[in-house]
């Protein structure tokens, strides 16, 4: 239910933002792209809209804060929270011989993370006695209503109505007080209105996650600082990627230039390419143990096939007219390789490198989940065992931020080292 609401809110904000930018911003600004005669299908006309990026990130943050009751988000943007405070409901008890009596149950609901305080109620008169119960928000409480009644369920007594609404075994009713049902043994199952905000154990607010970043950066986690954990993960990824590129790129060139090399290695590459790196973890552990060597070899295998296929695609995609032109000018095979094939294959190789780095990031986290004493994946694994969702979310966000940063650096390097990409 909450997930559907969040999705609808996100879609609504996306549509409104798109219409606002399209009809307000674009109509009042002009650039060189807008002067083009033809833009549809022109890759150079499609660049990242910075306004859309800012609105997208802001929207995700506001939705996150809104559905977690964050103090960083204005109160009027908060989604309806769970009921907190005191409430009551009346149940109707019917004895085995048909005698009925009403009693009131007083309920005190504490907020997320707060300790419940005991509450007392005078039993009153009649065979059904008033009672009281304390519980936390968004929780379900099983109320043994007959623990102080004169006639109990063992005597054949049963609840037949709550707040005047008939209820039986297996039924569920909703009133302004909350949701009610009867258990198999006839006790009352009660849940106050939960609202749309999520519990911190499922999704903590942004300030809790940022607080964890500061805390672990200063005090460390599992005998290592935050930067040590992230440094180990980054080292493993870079080492595995570099080794994979050093072997994968020459292999891809060989497959793209020689039918013998292609025939020899293509079955191996195409067989290993669809195999998820995570499936290799048990085998790598058996062969190389749980130390650093096994993790780096796993990341090496994760990047090797991607880089080989990227290099092969880069060689195969070289415009043959450029090769013929080079030969007609008297170039040797080495010169054609150096000045024609390698420069024109670099865009594909950089694209493959970006994909390989992303795969390596996902793989290193999984490898650290299995066996590691340091690393971002280890932090996530240990925190999940103790339901420390803020640390889990912190690790996920840091992994995403670092991965995104690496991708930006690689795109910048590509624009500097391969300025001819996209040109004839």
C-alpha positions as a Markdown table, in Angstrom:
| # | Residue | x | y | z |
|---|---|---|---|---|
| 1 | Unk | 0.0 | 0.0 | 0.0 |
| 2 | Unk | 2.7 | 2.5 | 1.0 |
| 3 | Unk | 4.8 | 1.5 | -2.0 |
| 4 | Unk | 1.9 | 2.2 | -4.4 |
| 5 | Unk | 1.3 | 5.6 | -2.8 |
| 6 | Unk | 5.0 | 6.5 | -3.1 |
| 7 | Unk | 5.1 | 5.4 | -6.7 |
| 8 | Unk | 2.1 | 7.5 | -7.6 |
| 9 | Unk | 3.5 | 10.5 | -5.8 |
| 10 | Unk | 6.8 | 10.1 | -7.7 |
| 11 | Unk | 5.0 | 9.7 | -11.1 |
| 12 | Unk | 2.8 | 12.8 | -10.3 |
| 13 | Unk | 5.8 | 15.0 | -9.5 |
| 14 | Unk | 7.6 | 13.7 | -12.6 |
| 15 | Unk | 4.7 | 14.6 | -14.9 |
| 16 | Unk | 4.2 | 18.1 | -13.3 |
| 17 | Unk | 7.9 | 18.9 | -13.4 |
| 18 | Unk | 8.1 | 17.8 | -17.0 |
| 19 | Unk | 5.2 | 20.0 | -18.0 |
| 20 | Unk | 6.5 | 22.9 | -16.1 |
| 21 | Unk | 10.0 | 22.7 | -17.6 |
| 22 | Unk | 8.6 | 22.1 | -21.1 |
| 23 | Unk | 6.1 | 25.0 | -21.2 |
| 24 | Unk | 7.7 | 27.5 | -18.8 |
| 25 | Unk | 11.5 | 27.0 | -19.1 |
| 26 | Unk | 11.9 | 25.9 | -22.7 |
| 27 | Unk | 9.5 | 28.6 | -23.9 |
| 28 | Unk | 11.5 | 31.3 | -22.3 |
| 29 | Unk | 15.1 | 30.1 | -23.1 |
| 30 | Unk | 16.9 | 29.5 | -26.3 |
| 31 | Unk | 20.2 | 27.9 | -27.1 |
| 32 | Unk | 22.1 | 26.7 | -30.1 |
| 33 | Unk | 20.3 | 23.3 | -30.0 |
| 34 | Unk | 16.9 | 25.0 | -30.3 |
| 35 | Unk | 18.1 | 26.6 | -33.5 |
| 36 | Unk | 18.7 | 23.2 | -35.2 |
| 37 | Unk | 16.4 | 22.3 | -38.1 |
| 38 | Unk | 16.4 | 18.6 | -37.2 |
| 39 | Unk | 16.9 | 17.5 | -33.6 |
| 40 | Unk | 14.9 | 14.2 | -33.4 |
| 41 | Unk | 17.3 | 11.3 | -33.6 |
| 42 | Unk | 20.4 | 13.6 | -33.3 |
| 43 | Unk | 22.4 | 12.3 | -30.4 |
| 44 | Unk | 24.2 | 15.7 | -30.0 |
| 45 | Unk | 20.8 | 17.3 | -29.3 |
| 46 | Unk | 20.1 | 15.1 | -26.3 |
| 47 | Unk | 22.1 | 16.1 | -23.3 |
| 48 | Unk | 21.3 | 15.7 | -19.6 |
| 49 | Unk | 18.8 | 18.4 | -18.5 |
| 50 | Unk | 20.3 | 19.8 | -15.3 |
| 51 | Unk | 17.0 | 21.1 | -14.1 |
| 52 | Unk | 15.5 | 17.6 | -14.4 |
| 53 | Unk | 18.4 | 16.1 | -12.5 |
| 54 | Unk | 18.1 | 18.6 | -9.7 |
| 55 | Unk | 14.3 | 18.2 | -9.5 |
| 56 | Unk | 14.7 | 14.3 | -9.6 |
| 57 | Unk | 17.2 | 14.2 | -6.7 |
| 58 | Unk | 15.1 | 16.7 | -4.7 |
| 59 | Unk | 11.9 | 14.7 | -5.3 |
| 60 | Unk | 13.5 | 11.5 | -4.1 |
| 61 | Unk | 14.8 | 13.3 | -1.0 |
| 62 | Unk | 11.4 | 14.9 | -0.3 |
| 63 | Unk | 9.6 | 11.7 | -0.7 |
| 64 | Unk | 12.0 | 9.9 | 1.5 |
| 65 | Unk | 11.7 | 12.6 | 4.2 |
| 66 | Unk | 7.9 | 12.9 | 3.8 |
| 67 | Unk | 7.2 | 9.2 | 4.3 |
| 68 | Unk | 9.6 | 8.9 | 7.3 |
| 69 | Unk | 8.6 | 12.1 | 9.2 |
| 70 | Unk | 12.0 | 13.7 | 8.7 |
| 71 | Unk | 12.7 | 16.9 | 10.6 |
| 72 | Unk | 14.6 | 18.1 | 7.5 |
| 73 | Unk | 11.3 | 18.2 | 5.6 |
| 74 | Unk | 8.6 | 20.8 | 6.3 |
| 75 | Unk | 5.8 | 19.5 | 8.4 |
| 76 | Unk | 3.1 | 20.3 | 5.8 |
| 77 | Unk | 4.9 | 17.8 | 3.4 |
| 78 | Unk | 4.8 | 14.9 | 5.9 |
| 79 | Unk | 2.7 | 12.0 | 4.9 |
| 80 | Unk | 0.0 | 11.1 | 7.5 |
| 81 | Unk | 1.7 | 9.5 | 10.5 |
| 82 | Unk | 0.5 | 6.6 | 12.6 |
| 83 | Unk | -1.9 | 7.2 | 15.5 |
| 84 | Unk | 0.0 | 8.1 | 18.7 |
| 85 | Unk | -1.8 | 8.8 | 22.0 |
| 86 | Unk | -4.7 | 7.4 | 23.9 |
| 87 | Unk | -7.8 | 5.8 | 22.5 |
| 88 | Unk | -10.4 | 3.3 | 23.5 |
| 89 | Unk | -13.0 | 0.9 | 22.1 |
| 90 | Unk | -15.9 | -1.1 | 23.5 |
| 91 | Unk | -16.4 | -4.8 | 23.0 |
| 92 | Unk | -19.6 | -6.8 | 23.6 |
| 93 | Unk | -19.2 | -10.1 | 25.4 |
| 94 | Unk | -21.8 | -12.9 | 25.1 |
| 95 | Unk | -21.9 | -15.8 | 27.5 |
| 96 | Unk | -22.8 | -19.4 | 26.6 |
| 97 | Unk | -26.4 | -18.8 | 27.8 |
| 98 | Unk | -26.8 | -15.6 | 25.7 |
| 99 | Unk | -26.2 | -13.0 | 28.3 |
| 100 | Unk | -24.4 | -9.9 | 26.9 |
| 101 | Unk | -22.4 | -7.1 | 28.5 |
| 102 | Unk | -20.2 | -4.3 | 27.3 |
| 103 | Unk | -16.7 | -3.3 | 28.5 |
| 104 | Unk | -14.2 | -0.7 | 27.4 |
| 105 | Unk | -10.5 | -1.3 | 26.6 |
| 106 | Unk | -8.3 | 1.8 | 27.0 |
| 107 | Unk | -5.3 | 1.8 | 24.7 |
| 108 | Unk | -2.1 | 4.0 | 25.0 |
| 109 | Unk | 0.0 | 4.1 | 21.8 |
| 110 | Unk | 3.6 | 5.2 | 22.0 |
| 111 | Unk | 5.5 | 6.6 | 19.0 |
| 112 | Unk | 8.2 | 4.7 | 17.0 |
| 113 | Unk | 11.1 | 3.7 | 19.1 |
| 114 | Unk | 9.6 | 4.9 | 22.4 |
| 115 | Unk | 9.1 | 2.6 | 25.4 |
| 116 | Unk | 5.5 | 1.8 | 26.2 |
| 117 | Unk | 4.2 | 3.0 | 29.5 |
| 118 | Unk | 1.8 | 0.8 | 31.6 |
| 119 | Unk | -1.7 | 2.0 | 31.8 |
| 120 | Unk | -4.4 | 1.0 | 34.3 |
| 121 | Unk | -8.2 | 1.1 | 34.1 |
| 122 | Unk | -10.9 | 0.5 | 36.8 |
| 123 | Unk | -12.6 | -2.8 | 36.0 |
| 124 | Unk | -16.1 | -1.4 | 36.5 |
| 125 | Unk | -19.3 | -3.4 | 37.0 |
| 126 | Unk | -20.8 | -6.3 | 35.1 |
| 127 | Unk | -19.5 | -9.7 | 33.9 |
| 128 | Unk | -17.3 | -7.9 | 31.3 |
| 129 | Unk | -14.6 | -5.8 | 32.9 |
| 130 | Unk | -12.8 | -2.7 | 31.5 |
| 131 | Unk | -9.2 | -3.2 | 30.7 |
| 132 | Unk | -6.1 | -1.3 | 29.4 |
| 133 | Unk | -3.2 | -2.0 | 27.1 |
| 134 | Unk | 0.0 | -0.2 | 26.0 |
| 135 | Unk | 1.5 | -0.7 | 22.6 |
| 136 | Unk | 3.7 | 1.0 | 19.9 |
| 137 | Unk | 2.5 | 2.8 | 16.8 |
| 138 | Unk | 2.0 | 0.6 | 13.7 |
| 139 | Unk | 2.0 | -2.5 | 15.8 |
| 140 | Unk | -0.7 | -5.1 | 16.4 |
| 141 | Unk | -1.6 | -6.0 | 19.9 |
| 142 | Unk | -3.4 | -9.2 | 21.0 |
| 143 | Unk | -5.8 | -8.3 | 23.8 |
| 144 | Unk | -6.8 | -11.0 | 26.3 |
| 145 | Unk | -10.0 | -9.2 | 27.2 |
| 146 | Unk | -11.2 | -11.9 | 29.6 |
| 147 | Unk | -8.2 | -12.0 | 31.9 |
| 148 | Unk | -10.2 | -10.1 | 34.5 |
| 149 | Unk | -13.8 | -10.9 | 33.3 |
| 150 | Unk | -16.1 | -13.0 | 35.5 |
| 151 | Unk | -16.8 | -15.3 | 32.5 |
| 152 | Unk | -13.9 | -16.3 | 30.3 |
| 153 | Unk | -13.5 | -18.0 | 26.9 |
| 154 | Unk | -13.1 | -21.3 | 28.7 |
| 155 | Unk | -16.6 | -20.9 | 30.0 |
| 156 | Unk | -17.9 | -20.4 | 26.5 |
| 157 | Unk | -17.9 | -16.5 | 26.4 |
| 158 | Unk | -17.0 | -14.8 | 23.2 |
| 159 | Unk | -16.8 | -11.4 | 21.6 |
| 160 | Unk | -19.7 | -10.7 | 19.3 |
| 161 | Unk | -19.3 | -7.0 | 18.5 |
| 162 | Unk | -16.8 | -4.1 | 18.7 |
| 163 | Unk | -18.0 | -0.6 | 18.9 |
| 164 | Unk | -21.5 | -1.9 | 18.0 |
| 165 | Unk | -20.2 | -3.7 | 14.8 |
| 166 | Unk | -20.8 | -7.4 | 14.7 |
| 167 | Unk | -17.6 | -9.6 | 14.5 |
| 168 | Unk | -17.0 | -13.3 | 14.4 |
| 169 | Unk | -14.1 | -15.7 | 14.1 |
| 170 | Unk | -12.2 | -15.0 | 10.9 |
| 171 | Unk | -13.8 | -11.6 | 10.4 |
| 172 | Unk | -12.0 | -8.3 | 10.2 |
| 173 | Unk | -13.6 | -4.9 | 10.8 |
| 174 | Unk | -12.4 | -1.3 | 10.7 |
| 175 | Unk | -13.6 | 1.5 | 12.8 |
| 176 | Unk | -12.3 | 5.0 | 13.5 |
| 177 | Unk | -10.3 | 3.5 | 16.4 |
| 178 | Unk | -8.5 | 1.0 | 14.1 |
| 179 | Unk | -8.6 | -2.5 | 12.7 |
| 180 | Unk | -10.0 | -5.4 | 14.6 |
| 181 | Unk | -10.0 | -9.2 | 14.2 |
| 182 | Unk | -10.5 | -12.2 | 16.4 |
| 183 | Unk | -7.7 | -14.8 | 16.7 |
| 184 | Unk | -8.3 | -18.5 | 16.4 |
| 185 | Unk | -8.7 | -18.7 | 20.2 |
| 186 | Unk | -11.1 | -15.7 | 20.3 |
| 187 | Unk | -8.8 | -13.0 | 21.6 |
| 188 | Unk | -9.0 | -9.5 | 20.1 |
| 189 | Unk | -6.3 | -8.5 | 17.6 |
| 190 | Unk | -6.1 | -4.7 | 17.4 |
| 191 | Unk | -4.1 | -2.4 | 15.2 |
| 192 | Unk | -4.5 | 1.4 | 15.5 |
| 193 | Unk | -4.4 | 3.5 | 12.3 |
| 194 | Unk | -0.9 | 3.2 | 10.8 |
| 195 | Unk | -0.9 | 6.2 | 8.5 |
| 196 | Unk | 1.5 | 6.3 | 5.6 |
| 197 | Unk | 4.8 | 6.9 | 7.4 |
| 198 | Unk | 7.3 | 4.0 | 7.5 |
| 199 | Unk | 8.8 | 2.7 | 10.7 |
| 200 | Unk | 12.5 | 3.5 | 11.2 |
| 201 | Unk | 13.3 | -0.2 | 11.3 |
| 202 | Unk | 12.1 | -0.4 | 7.6 |
| 203 | Unk | 13.2 | 3.0 | 6.4 |
| 204 | Unk | 15.0 | 5.5 | 8.7 |
| 205 | Unk | 14.7 | 9.3 | 8.0 |
| 206 | Unk | 17.6 | 11.0 | 6.2 |
| 207 | Unk | 19.0 | 12.7 | 9.4 |
| 208 | Unk | 19.5 | 9.3 | 11.0 |
| 209 | Unk | 21.5 | 8.0 | 8.0 |
| 210 | Unk | 23.7 | 11.2 | 7.9 |
| 211 | Unk | 24.2 | 10.8 | 11.7 |
| 212 | Unk | 25.4 | 7.3 | 11.2 |
| 213 | Unk | 27.9 | 8.5 | 8.5 |
| 214 | Unk | 29.3 | 11.1 | 11.0 |
| 215 | Unk | 29.4 | 8.6 | 13.8 |
| 216 | Unk | 31.1 | 5.8 | 11.9 |
| 217 | Unk | 33.5 | 8.2 | 10.2 |
| 218 | Unk | 34.6 | 9.4 | 13.7 |
| 219 | Unk | 34.4 | 6.3 | 15.8 |
| 220 | Unk | 34.6 | 3.5 | 13.2 |
| 221 | Unk | 32.6 | 0.3 | 12.8 |
| 222 | Unk | 33.8 | -3.2 | 13.6 |
| 223 | Unk | 37.3 | -2.0 | 14.5 |
| 224 | Unk | 37.8 | -0.1 | 11.2 |
| 225 | Unk | 37.0 | 3.5 | 10.2 |
| 226 | Unk | 34.5 | 4.2 | 7.5 |
| 227 | Unk | 37.2 | 5.3 | 5.1 |
| 228 | Unk | 39.1 | 2.1 | 5.7 |
| 229 | Unk | 36.0 | 0.1 | 4.8 |
| 230 | Unk | 35.4 | 2.1 | 1.6 |
| 231 | Unk | 39.1 | 2.1 | 0.8 |
| 232 | Unk | 39.3 | -1.7 | 0.9 |
| 233 | Unk | 36.2 | -2.0 | -1.4 |
| 234 | Unk | 37.7 | 0.6 | -3.8 |
| 235 | Unk | 41.1 | -1.1 | -3.9 |
| 236 | Unk | 39.5 | -4.5 | -4.7 |
| 237 | Unk | 37.4 | -3.1 | -7.5 |
| 238 | Unk | 40.3 | -1.1 | -9.1 |
| 239 | Unk | 42.7 | -4.0 | -8.8 |
| 240 | Unk | 40.3 | -6.5 | -10.3 |
| 241 | Unk | 39.2 | -4.1 | -13.1 |
| 242 | Unk | 42.8 | -3.3 | -14.0 |
| 243 | Unk | 43.8 | -6.9 | -14.3 |
| 244 | Unk | 40.7 | -7.7 | -16.3 |
| 245 | Unk | 41.4 | -4.8 | -18.7 |
| 246 | Unk | 45.0 | -5.7 | -19.1 |
| 247 | Unk | 44.0 | -9.1 | -20.4 |
| 248 | Unk | 40.6 | -8.5 | -21.8 |
| 249 | Unk | 41.5 | -5.6 | -24.2 |
| 250 | Unk | 44.4 | -7.5 | -26.0 |
| 251 | Unk | 42.1 | -10.6 | -26.1 |
| 252 | Unk | 39.3 | -8.5 | -27.7 |
| 253 | Unk | 41.7 | -7.0 | -30.2 |
| 254 | Unk | 43.0 | -10.5 | -31.1 |
| 255 | Unk | 39.5 | -11.7 | -31.6 |
| 256 | Unk | 38.6 | -8.7 | -33.7 |
| 257 | Unk | 41.6 | -9.0 | -36.0 |
| 258 | Unk | 42.2 | -12.8 | -36.3 |
| 259 | Unk | 39.6 | -15.4 | -37.3 |
| 260 | Unk | 41.8 | -18.1 | -35.6 |
| 261 | Unk | 41.8 | -16.2 | -32.3 |
| 262 | Unk | 38.1 | -15.4 | -32.6 |
| 263 | Unk | 37.2 | -19.1 | -33.3 |
| 264 | Unk | 39.4 | -20.3 | -30.5 |
| 265 | Unk | 38.3 | -17.9 | -27.7 |
| 266 | Unk | 34.7 | -16.9 | -28.8 |
| 267 | Unk | 33.1 | -20.1 | -27.3 |
| 268 | Unk | 34.9 | -19.4 | -24.0 |
| 269 | Unk | 34.0 | -15.7 | -23.9 |
| 270 | Unk | 30.4 | -16.2 | -25.0 |
| 271 | Unk | 30.0 | -19.1 | -22.4 |
| 272 | Unk | 31.4 | -17.0 | -19.5 |
| 273 | Unk | 29.7 | -13.7 | -20.5 |
| 274 | Unk | 26.2 | -14.6 | -19.3 |
| 275 | Unk | 27.4 | -16.4 | -16.1 |
| 276 | Unk | 26.8 | -14.0 | -13.2 |
| 277 | Unk | 30.0 | -13.3 | -11.2 |
| 278 | Unk | 28.1 | -14.1 | -8.0 |
| 279 | Unk | 27.7 | -17.7 | -9.2 |
| 280 | Unk | 31.5 | -18.0 | -9.2 |
| 281 | Unk | 31.8 | -17.0 | -5.5 |
| 282 | Unk | 31.6 | -20.6 | -4.1 |
| 283 | Unk | 34.1 | -21.9 | -6.7 |
| 284 | Unk | 36.5 | -19.0 | -6.1 |
| 285 | Unk | 36.4 | -19.6 | -2.3 |
| 286 | Unk | 37.1 | -23.3 | -2.8 |
| 287 | Unk | 40.1 | -22.6 | -5.1 |
| 288 | Unk | 41.6 | -19.4 | -3.6 |
| 289 | Unk | 40.1 | -19.1 | -0.1 |
| 290 | Unk | 38.4 | -16.1 | 1.5 |
| 291 | Unk | 41.3 | -13.8 | 1.5 |
| 292 | Unk | 42.1 | -10.8 | -0.8 |
| 293 | Unk | 43.4 | -13.0 | -3.6 |
| 294 | Unk | 40.0 | -14.7 | -4.1 |
| 295 | Unk | 38.1 | -11.4 | -4.1 |
| 296 | Unk | 40.4 | -9.8 | -6.7 |
| 297 | Unk | 40.3 | -12.8 | -8.9 |
| 298 | Unk | 36.5 | -12.8 | -8.8 |
| 299 | Unk | 36.5 | -9.1 | -9.8 |
| 300 | Unk | 39.1 | -9.9 | -12.5 |
| 301 | Unk | 36.7 | -12.5 | -14.0 |
| 302 | Unk | 33.8 | -10.0 | -13.7 |
| 303 | Unk | 35.5 | -7.4 | -15.8 |
| 304 | Unk | 37.5 | -9.7 | -18.2 |
| 305 | Unk | 34.7 | -10.8 | -20.5 |
| 306 | Unk | 33.1 | -7.4 | -20.6 |
| 307 | Unk | 36.4 | -5.7 | -21.6 |
| 308 | Unk | 37.1 | -8.5 | -24.2 |
| 309 | Unk | 33.7 | -8.1 | -25.8 |
| 310 | Unk | 34.0 | -4.3 | -25.8 |
| 311 | Unk | 37.4 | -4.3 | -27.4 |
| 312 | Unk | 36.2 | -6.9 | -30.0 |
| 313 | Unk | 33.2 | -4.7 | -30.8 |
| 314 | Unk | 35.4 | -1.7 | -31.1 |
| 315 | Unk | 37.7 | -3.3 | -33.7 |
| 316 | Unk | 34.7 | -4.8 | -35.6 |
| 317 | Unk | 33.1 | -1.3 | -35.7 |
| 318 | Unk | 36.0 | 0.5 | -37.3 |
| 319 | Unk | 34.9 | 2.1 | -40.6 |
| 320 | Unk | 36.5 | -0.1 | -43.3 |
| 321 | Unk | 36.9 | 3.0 | -45.5 |
| 322 | Unk | 39.4 | 4.4 | -43.0 |
| 323 | Unk | 41.5 | 1.3 | -43.1 |
| 324 | Unk | 41.5 | 1.3 | -47.0 |
| 325 | Unk | 42.4 | 5.0 | -47.0 |
| 326 | Unk | 45.4 | 4.3 | -44.6 |
| 327 | Unk | 46.6 | 1.4 | -46.8 |
| 328 | Unk | 46.3 | 3.5 | -49.9 |
| 329 | Unk | 48.6 | 6.1 | -48.3 |
| 330 | Unk | 51.2 | 3.4 | -47.7 |
| 331 | Unk | 50.6 | 2.7 | -44.1 |
| 332 | Unk | 51.9 | -0.6 | -42.6 |
| 333 | Unk | 49.8 | -3.0 | -40.5 |
| 334 | Unk | 51.4 | -1.6 | -37.4 |
| 335 | Unk | 50.6 | 2.0 | -38.5 |
| 336 | Unk | 47.0 | 1.0 | -39.3 |
| 337 | Unk | 46.7 | -0.6 | -35.9 |
| 338 | Unk | 48.3 | 2.4 | -34.1 |
| 339 | Unk | 46.6 | 5.2 | -36.0 |
| 340 | Unk | 43.3 | 3.8 | -37.2 |
| 341 | Unk | 42.1 | 0.8 | -35.3 |
| 342 | Unk | 43.1 | 1.7 | -31.8 |
| 343 | Unk | 41.8 | 5.3 | -31.8 |
| 344 | Unk | 38.5 | 4.3 | -33.4 |
| 345 | Unk | 37.9 | 1.4 | -31.0 |
| 346 | Unk | 38.6 | 3.4 | -27.8 |
| 347 | Unk | 34.9 | 4.7 | -27.5 |
| 348 | Unk | 33.6 | 1.2 | -27.3 |
| 349 | Unk | 36.4 | 0.2 | -24.9 |
| 350 | Unk | 35.5 | 3.2 | -22.6 |
| 351 | Unk | 31.8 | 2.2 | -22.7 |
| 352 | Unk | 32.8 | -1.4 | -21.8 |
| 353 | Unk | 35.0 | 0.0 | -19.0 |
| 354 | Unk | 32.1 | 1.9 | -17.5 |
| 355 | Unk | 29.9 | -1.2 | -17.6 |
| 356 | Unk | 32.7 | -3.3 | -16.1 |
| 357 | Unk | 33.2 | -0.9 | -13.2 |
| 358 | Unk | 29.6 | -1.1 | -12.4 |
| 359 | Unk | 29.6 | -4.8 | -12.4 |
| 360 | Unk | 32.7 | -4.9 | -10.3 |
| 361 | Unk | 31.1 | -2.6 | -7.7 |
| 362 | Unk | 28.1 | -4.9 | -7.4 |
| 363 | Unk | 30.3 | -8.0 | -7.3 |
| 364 | Unk | 32.6 | -6.7 | -4.6 |
| 365 | Unk | 29.8 | -5.9 | -2.3 |
| 366 | Unk | 28.4 | -9.5 | -2.7 |
| 367 | Unk | 31.9 | -10.9 | -2.2 |
| 368 | Unk | 32.3 | -9.0 | 1.0 |
| 369 | Unk | 28.9 | -10.2 | 2.2 |
| 370 | Unk | 30.3 | -13.8 | 2.0 |
| 371 | Unk | 33.6 | -13.3 | 3.8 |
| 372 | Unk | 35.4 | -10.1 | 4.7 |
| 373 | Unk | 36.7 | -8.3 | 7.8 |
| 374 | Unk | 36.6 | -4.9 | 6.1 |
| 375 | Unk | 34.6 | -3.4 | 3.3 |
| 376 | Unk | 31.3 | -1.7 | 2.5 |
| 377 | Unk | 29.6 | -5.1 | 1.9 |
| 378 | Unk | 30.8 | -6.4 | 5.3 |
| 379 | Unk | 29.2 | -3.3 | 7.0 |
| 380 | Unk | 25.9 | -3.9 | 5.3 |
| 381 | Unk | 25.9 | -7.7 | 6.2 |
| 382 | Unk | 26.7 | -7.2 | 9.9 |
| 383 | Unk | 24.3 | -4.3 | 10.3 |
| 384 | Unk | 21.5 | -6.3 | 8.7 |
| 385 | Unk | 21.9 | -9.1 | 11.2 |
| 386 | Unk | 21.2 | -6.5 | 14.0 |
| 387 | Unk | 18.4 | -4.7 | 12.0 |
| 388 | Unk | 20.5 | -1.5 | 11.9 |
| 389 | Unk | 18.7 | -0.2 | 8.8 |
| 390 | Unk | 20.3 | 3.2 | 9.0 |
| 391 | Unk | 23.8 | 1.6 | 8.6 |
| 392 | Unk | 22.5 | -0.6 | 5.7 |
| 393 | Unk | 21.1 | 2.4 | 3.9 |
| 394 | Unk | 24.2 | 4.4 | 4.6 |
| 395 | Unk | 26.3 | 1.7 | 3.0 |
| 396 | Unk | 24.0 | 1.4 | 0.0 |
| 397 | Unk | 24.1 | 5.2 | -0.6 |
| 398 | Unk | 27.8 | 5.5 | -0.2 |
| 399 | Unk | 28.3 | 2.6 | -2.7 |
| 400 | Unk | 26.0 | 4.3 | -5.2 |
| 401 | Unk | 27.7 | 7.7 | -4.7 |
| 402 | Unk | 31.2 | 6.3 | -5.2 |
| 403 | Unk | 30.0 | 4.3 | -8.2 |
| 404 | Unk | 28.4 | 7.3 | -9.7 |
| 405 | Unk | 31.5 | 9.4 | -9.1 |
| 406 | Unk | 33.7 | 6.8 | -10.8 |
| 407 | Unk | 31.4 | 6.8 | -13.8 |
| 408 | Unk | 31.6 | 10.6 | -14.0 |
| 409 | Unk | 35.4 | 10.4 | -13.8 |
| 410 | Unk | 35.5 | 7.8 | -16.6 |
| 411 | Unk | 33.2 | 10.0 | -18.8 |
| 412 | Unk | 35.4 | 13.0 | -18.2 |
| 413 | Unk | 38.5 | 10.9 | -19.0 |
| 414 | Unk | 36.7 | 9.7 | -22.2 |
| 415 | Unk | 35.9 | 13.2 | -23.3 |
| 416 | Unk | 39.5 | 14.2 | -22.8 |
| 417 | Unk | 41.2 | 11.1 | -24.2 |
| 418 | Unk | 38.7 | 10.4 | -27.0 |
| 419 | Unk | 37.5 | 13.8 | -28.2 |
| 420 | Unk | 36.7 | 12.3 | -31.6 |
| 421 | Unk | 33.9 | 10.1 | -30.3 |
| 422 | Unk | 30.8 | 10.4 | -32.4 |
| 423 | Unk | 32.6 | 12.0 | -35.3 |
| 424 | Unk | 33.2 | 10.5 | -38.7 |
